[in-house]
Amino acid sequence: MPTVRLATWNVNSALSRLPRLLPWLDEREPDVVCLQETKLSDEAFAETFDEPLRERGYEVAHVGEGRWNGVALLSRVGLDDVVRALPGVPRFADAVEARAVTATCGGLRVTSVYVPNGRTPDDPHYAYKLEWLAALAASVTDPATTVIAGDMNIAPTDDDVWDLTQFVGSTHVTPQERKALAAIQDTGLHDVLRERWPSERIYSYWDYRAGRFHQDKGMRIDLVLAGSDPAGRVQAAWIDRQARKGKGPSDHAPVMVDLDTAPDGDIGPMVPPPSARRA
C-alpha cells in the first residue's frame, strides 16, 4: 500500500547536523519534513541546502533569523500557499521570532513549529509562550486536514517525563502550558504517537549531559498533532532513536508518521515498523 511519510525533527543547528541530515533523508525517505532550530538565516539555509534538497526532490520553505530559532518545511508532495508566520503571533523583545511556517503538502495543511521555551515560569518569556500557543490554537481553521508538527517544548503528561521531580518549578510541565497544549488539541487534533503507543515509555528529547540518552532519561516534547483525515490514515508512528545515536547528534530524535494514501474505507491496520521500510 502506498504511503506518505511525515517527519519532524529539531536538528539543533542545521549546519552542525549537515553530515547527518542529508544521509538521514536518503535512508528514511520522508515525503514531508518539519525542521526546527535551524539557526540559519534564509539566505544561509538556501546557500547550503537548496541544491542538495532539490536533488532529492524536495521543495523548501524556510524561515530563519540567523543565530537562533528557525523552522523549515521540506516536501516531495507539493508545497503550496506558504505562510511564514502565525497570524496574530505576539512579538517578543520587539521581534516576531522565526518559529512557524505553514504550507499545503499533499492535501494537508502542515505547520512546522518551534514553540518558545518559556525559560522559567516567572520569566516574561513564559507569558509569551502562553500567548504564542493561543495564537497557534487560533490558527487552526480546518482541523480535519491540519497537521501541526514540531518541538512543542511541553511534555503533555507526567508519563512523558523520565522523572517529574527533576522539573519542579520548571517549564515544560506546568498546568498552564499543558492547558494551552490541550486547547490546541481540542480544535480537533490527535496526538498520533501517543494514540499509537498509549502506555509505552517514549521520549523524543534527551539532554546531552550526564549520559541521559543512554540511560533513557528523556522527555516527549516533539509532537505530531493531526486532524481527523491524517489521523485516520496512520499506518505507523514512532521515534527514530537511531538518529539520536553516534557522533554529533541533535539532542532530539525525529518523530516519524506513515500515512496511507488509500481512499477512506480501504485504510489498513495501524502497525509499528520501527525498522520496516516502505513498500
Buried (B, 14 or more C-beta within 10 A) or exposed (E): EEBBBBBBBBBBBBBBBBEBBBEBBEEBBBBBBBBBBBBBBBEBBBEBBEEEBEEEEBBBBBBBBBEEBBBBBBBBBBBEEBBBBBEEBBEBEEEBBBBBBBBBBBEBBBBBBBBBBBBEBEEEBBBBBBBBBBBBBBBBEEBBBBBBBBBBBBBBEEBBBBEBEEBEEEBBBBEBBBEBBEBBBEBBBBBBBBEBBEEEEBBBBBBEEEEBBEEEBBBBBBBBBBBBBBBBBBBBBBBBBBBBEEEEBBBBBBBBBBBBBBEEEEBEEBEBBEEEEBE
